[in-house]
Amino acid sequence: MAERMGQQPGDAAKIHWVGHATASLQQVDRSAFENETFVAHPVFMDEAVHKGFYEGFSNNLLWPLFHYFPSYGSFDEANFSHYQQANARFLAETADLVVSSGRDRSFLEKTLTDIPVYLVAEHGAFLKKPAQHRERLDLSTDNWHEPVRAVMRQLVGQFAGSFVEEEKTAIAWHYRMAGVDDVEAHAVELANGLRGIASAVPLAVIQGNKVVEVKPTQHSKGTVALTIVEQKTYDFIVSIGDDTTGEDMVRLLPNWAYTLKVGPGTSFARYRLARQHDVEALLQQMSDVLTEM
């Protein structure tokens, strides 16, 4: 495949080749597989999987079908399973999945353990790359916590069902379960009041879906998304978000990226999905297409 999107006009296309590689190449530095015009992506897999994928399913079924010898083709369930596993490995080599959330870093790592994804926790404060240790991107001090916490706790006492969630780099007041008609007006007042709190650390006050959150402005979902995108040239980017913080990604990603907003509200995203269920349906359709390739 050749890189196109994201390149500057006049740049030469760079050819990418993805293929199975023997275990002896695992210790070779990745820079050895790349030059100015060509990048080889070695994919390492179990030999049984490779044999079932290549010698089994590809040679015994796909080759006869695509060369007009259907009577010579034979289907084997085990070989097809290996074919799917191999394609998943090829996809993992060429595609990066990023889960960017406001949730706590430990929760994300526990929930998505053993899955090769980028984890962006606490709205960009922490980044964990696949098979690497997490790194803290927000190095600001937390001496701003106490005045923010004190203001939020006043509302907890006022609105039953609401609560304060405190993370290492953010504090949030959640009021989804408050069940009071005028709670939204108080949320607006809270956000305005928090913006006036004096702090040595520049703070961002985020009004999300039934939540008011305060965090340092140094990092966001958008800044981390931009950092990841700038690591290498991608030819396809999909960004899906359902709250205010997702707009940070929409604004900083390339304008050709497929950005989607879930639910109501204003957005700079190019497309919109009505509800969470539609996201699941879209991802399933994308997965089906990739499986059939």
C-alpha positions in Angstrom: 0.0 0.0 0.0 1.2 3.5 -0.6 0.9 6.5 1.8 -1.3 9.3 0.4 -3.3 11.1 3.0 -1.3 13.3 5.3 1.5 13.8 2.9 2.6 17.2 1.7 2.1 18.0 -2.0 5.0 16.8 -4.1 6.2 14.2 -1.5 7.1 10.8 -3.0 4.7 8.0 -2.1 6.2 5.5 0.4 5.4 1.8 -0.3 4.5 -0.4 2.7 4.8 -4.2 2.6 3.3 -6.3 5.3 4.3 -10.0 5.5 5.1 -12.9 7.7 8.7 -13.0 9.0 10.7 -15.7 10.7 11.5 -15.5 14.4 15.2 -14.8 13.6 14.2 -11.3 12.6 12.6 -10.4 15.9 15.9 -9.0 17.3 16.6 -6.8 14.3 16.0 -3.1 14.8 12.9 -1.9 13.0 15.0 0.9 11.3 16.6 -1.8 9.2 13.3 -2.4 7.4 12.8 1.1 6.2 14.3 3.6 3.8 13.1 6.7 2.0 10.7 4.9 -0.3 9.9 1.5 1.3 8.8 0.2 4.6 8.6 -3.5 5.4 6.4 -4.5 8.3 7.5 -7.9 9.6 4.6 -9.8 11.3 5.6 -12.6 13.7 3.1 -15.4 14.3 3.0 -19.0 15.4 4.2 -21.4 12.7 1.1 -23.4 12.9 -1.0 -20.3 12.3 1.1 -19.3 9.3 1.0 -22.8 7.8 -2.8 -23.0 8.1 -3.2 -19.4 6.8 -0.8 -19.8 3.8 -0.4 -23.5 2.9 -3.9 -24.4 4.1 -6.6 -21.8 3.4 -4.8 -19.6 0.9 -3.3 -22.3 -1.3 -6.0 -24.9 -0.9 -9.1 -22.6 -1.3 -8.3 -19.0 -2.4 -5.8 -19.9 -5.1 -8.1 -22.3 -6.9 -11.0 -20.0 -6.6 -9.2 -17.0 -8.0 -7.6 -19.0 -10.8 -10.9 -20.5 -12.1 -10.3 -24.0 -10.7 -13.1 -24.2 -8.1 -13.3 -27.9 -8.3 -9.7 -28.1 -6.8 -10.6 -26.0 -3.8 -11.1 -27.4 -0.4 -12.4 -25.8 2.8 -11.0 -26.7 6.2 -12.5 -25.0 9.4 -9.1 -25.1 11.2 -7.3 -23.5 8.3 -10.0 -20.8 8.1 -9.5 -20.1 11.8 -5.7 -19.7 11.2 -6.5 -17.4 8.2 -8.6 -15.1 10.5 -5.8 -15.1 13.1 -3.2 -14.2 10.6 -5.3 -11.4 9.2 -5.8 -10.1 12.7 -2.0 -10.0 13.2 -1.5 -8.2 9.9 -4.1 -5.7 10.8 -2.5 -5.1 14.3 0.8 -4.3 12.5 -0.7 -1.7 10.3 -3.5 -0.2 12.4 -3.4 1.5 15.8 -6.3 1.5 18.2 -6.5 4.3 20.7 -8.9 4.3 23.7 -9.0 7.9 25.1 -11.0 8.4 28.2 -11.5 10.5 31.3 -11.5 7.4 33.4 -8.7 6.5 35.8 -5.6 5.0 34.3 -5.7 1.9 36.6 -9.3 1.2 35.6 -8.5 1.3 31.8 -5.4 -0.9 32.2 -7.3 -3.5 34.2 -10.3 -3.4 31.8 -8.3 -3.6 28.6 -5.5 -5.8 29.8 -3.6 -7.9 27.2 -5.2 -5.9 24.3 -2.6 -4.1 22.1 -4.1 -0.6 22.3 -3.0 2.9 23.1 -4.6 3.9 26.4 -5.1 7.6 27.1 -6.3 8.1 30.6 -7.7 11.1 32.6 -8.3 13.3 29.5 -4.7 13.1 28.3 -2.8 13.1 31.6 -1.4 9.6 31.1 -0.4 7.6 28.0 0.3 3.9 27.8 1.5 2.5 24.5 1.1 -1.2 23.6 3.5 -3.4 25.5 5.1 -0.4 27.3 4.8 1.2 30.7 2.4 4.1 31.2 3.9 7.6 31.2 2.5 10.7 32.9 2.3 13.6 30.5 0.8 16.1 32.9 3.6 17.0 35.3 1.8 19.9 37.0 1.5 20.0 40.8 -1.8 19.2 42.5 -1.9 22.2 44.9 -5.1 23.4 43.1 -7.1 20.4 44.2 -8.2 21.7 47.6 -10.1 24.9 46.6 -11.8 23.1 43.8 -12.7 20.1 46.0 -14.2 22.4 48.7 -16.5 24.1 46.2 -17.7 20.8 44.7 -18.4 19.2 48.1 -20.8 22.0 48.9 -23.0 20.9 46.0 -22.7 17.2 47.1 -24.4 18.2 50.4 -27.0 20.1 48.5 -27.9 17.6 45.8 -28.4 14.0 47.0 -27.1 11.4 44.6 -24.3 13.6 43.3 -20.7 12.9 44.2 -17.1 14.1 43.6 -14.7 11.9 41.8 -11.0 12.7 42.3 -8.2 11.5 40.2 -4.5 12.2 40.2 -4.9 15.0 37.6 -8.6 15.9 37.7 -11.6 16.5 39.9 -15.2 16.0 38.7 -18.6 16.6 40.2 -21.1 14.0 38.8 -24.8 14.8 39.1 -26.5 12.3 36.8 -28.3 10.7 39.8 -29.3 14.0 41.5 -32.8 14.0 40.1 -33.5 17.7 40.8 -35.0 19.9 38.1 -32.7 22.9 38.7 -29.5 21.0 39.0 -28.4 22.0 35.5 -28.5 25.7 36.5 -26.4 25.0 39.5 -23.9 23.1 37.3 -23.6 26.2 35.1 -23.0 28.4 38.2 -20.4 25.9 39.5 -18.5 25.9 36.2 -18.5 29.8 36.1 -17.4 30.0 39.7 -14.6 27.4 39.2 -13.2 29.4 36.3 -12.6 32.3 38.7 -10.5 30.3 41.2 -7.0 31.5 41.4 -4.4 28.9 40.6 -0.7 28.8 39.7 -1.6 26.0 37.3 -3.8 27.0 34.3 -7.0 25.0 34.7 -9.7 24.0 32.2 -13.3 23.7 33.4 -15.2 21.1 31.3 -19.0 20.9 31.3 -19.8 17.4 30.0 -22.8 15.2 30.1 -24.1 15.5 33.7 -20.6 16.3 35.0 -18.4 19.3 35.6 -14.7 18.5 35.6 -11.6 20.5 36.3 -8.1 19.6 35.0 -4.9 21.3 34.1 -4.9 22.7 30.5 -1.4 21.3 29.7 -2.7 18.1 28.1 -6.0 16.9 26.6 -7.4 14.1 24.5 -6.6 16.3 21.5 -2.9 17.0 22.3 -2.3 13.3 22.9 -4.1 12.3 19.7 -2.0 14.8 17.8 1.2 13.3 19.3 0.2 9.8 18.2 -0.8 10.9 14.7 2.5 12.7 14.2 4.5 9.5 15.0 3.9 8.1 11.5 1.8 8.8 8.4 -1.6 7.2 8.6 -3.9 6.9 5.6 -7.1 6.3 7.5 -8.2 7.8 10.9 -11.5 7.3 12.6 -12.3 9.3 15.8 -15.5 8.7 17.8 -16.6 10.7 20.8 -19.7 11.5 22.8 -18.8 14.4 25.1 -17.2 17.8 25.2 -13.7 16.5 25.6 -14.0 14.5 22.4 -14.1 17.9 20.6 -10.4 18.4 21.5 -9.6 15.5 19.2 -11.9 16.7 16.4 -10.2 20.1 16.3 -6.6 18.8 16.2 -6.9 15.7 14.0 -6.2 16.2 10.2 -9.3 17.6 8.4 -9.5 14.4 6.3 -10.0 12.2 9.3 -13.4 10.6 9.8 -14.7 12.2 13.0 -18.0 11.2 14.5 -20.0 12.8 17.3 -22.4 10.5 19.2 -25.6 12.0 20.5 -27.0 15.5 20.5 -25.1 18.8 20.9 -23.0 21.0 18.8 -19.8 19.5 17.3 -17.1 20.1 14.7 -17.2 16.4 13.8 -17.9 15.6 10.1 -20.5 12.9 10.9 -23.0 12.1 13.7 -24.4 8.9 15.2 -27.6 9.1 17.3 -26.7 6.8 20.2 -24.1 4.3 21.6 -25.8 1.4 19.9 -25.1 2.9 16.5 -21.3 2.9 17.4 -21.4 -0.8 18.1 -23.2 -1.4 14.8 -20.7 0.7 12.9 -17.7 -1.1 14.4 -19.3 -4.5 13.7 -19.8 -3.5 10.0 -16.2 -2.3 9.8 -15.0 -5.5 11.4 -17.0 -7.6 8.9 -15.5 -5.8 6.0 -12.0 -6.4 7.3 -12.7 -10.0 7.9 -13.9 -10.5 4.4 -10.8 -8.9 2.8 
